[in-house]
Amino acid sequence: MKAKFLTGCRLVTALLLVIVTTGCSLLPIGKEKTAPEPMTPSLSEVVEVSEDYYGSVTPYKTNQTRGMLSSTKYRIDFSHLELGLMEFARDTFPTSDYFFQEGQQVTREQVTEWIAQEKNGTANGQKKTGILVHVLEHDYLNKKTKELSGMVLGLSLSPNYVDATGQEKVYTPQELQAKGQQLAAKIVQSVRVNSPQVPILIMMYQVPEANSSLVPGHFIMSGTVSTGEAVVSKWQPIEEEYFLFPSKEVEKKYAQQSMQFDKLMRQTKEFFPEYIGLTGVGRFMDGRLTELTITATAEYDSRSEVLQFTQFAAGSINQLIDKSVHVNLYVQTMSKPLSIYIRPTSGEPYMHLYRS
């Protein structure tokens, strides 16, 4: 196994936070592009740690809807939502030509109104449960003019509802997509009042189940709104799934990947008797495992033991998990991190041992 030991404060998690909050970009400025038409966006299989991230303008402006999620009962994996929106944006607004800016067009009052309208009473007076949880806006500025040249709207949707008899029900994926399209049409018309010419990408994000604390939500559909238009010209379904390892759900649907993870657990437990637990979250795109995040929880007093465990686990991962899968391994105690190992789908894997 080839791995690079990172020392000091160069942590992958910190790098991701810096990327999202400051948008550092090492790419040269490209040629100016005017009024791009939205392409059919595609979600890459893995959010790679690379230099292909957006730069930002100063002073940094925060999103006008910041903090609204804290008042909802839904848990949204905000990092997955934000990074996913950026992935889609790169298809139409390349990082070499555009700056990133948190949303400045959609206001807190607008989102509150959209959610309230969704919950208005039905014709027979029954109070209905709206599917809209939140709307997140990302803006993209032309690097040369600093003008708003693109927008992405992430619609967080819940499939749970209460029917006319008071029973709790769940929309099917197709039903949620259809209702999301109707909702998106109204939102686009409202946004077009102040931004009539800006191309828009619409992303539908299904929030996770209420009892799920480990598995994040997932994207279910994308839509494009061309320059000067007020309707979505094309919708594209997205087949993204997350599964917990080990679980009966993943064993039932993806038996091979489930067996590989079970074997990884057995190997590490046999080699390290003080090992406590191993869990994983797998990301599947179009029915194929593309990213696996593994958390190993152990109580180790010796840094050399942490090192040996991480190296052994990394070797087992390389032996059992296909090279087309991006793997993140986090070794930790109940109170602090111990080490990390990252194996990207391209480039060299790397390891970091926490020294304190």
Salt bridges, closest charged atoms under 4 A:
GLU45 OE2 - ARG288 NH2 2.28
GLU48 OE1 - HIS326 ND1 3.42
ASP52 OD2 - ARG90 NE 3.39
GLU82 OE2 - HIS138 NE2 3.56
GLU87 OE2 - ARG283 NH2 3.86
ASP97 OD2 - LYS33 NZ 3.81
GLU102 OE2 - ARG66 NH2 3.07
ASP163 OD2 - LYS169 NZ 3.07
GLU240 OE2 - HIS80 NE2 3.44
GLU240 OE2 - ARG283 NE 2.92
GLU241 OE2 - LYS253 NZ 2.49
GLU291 OE1 - ARG283 NH1 3.78
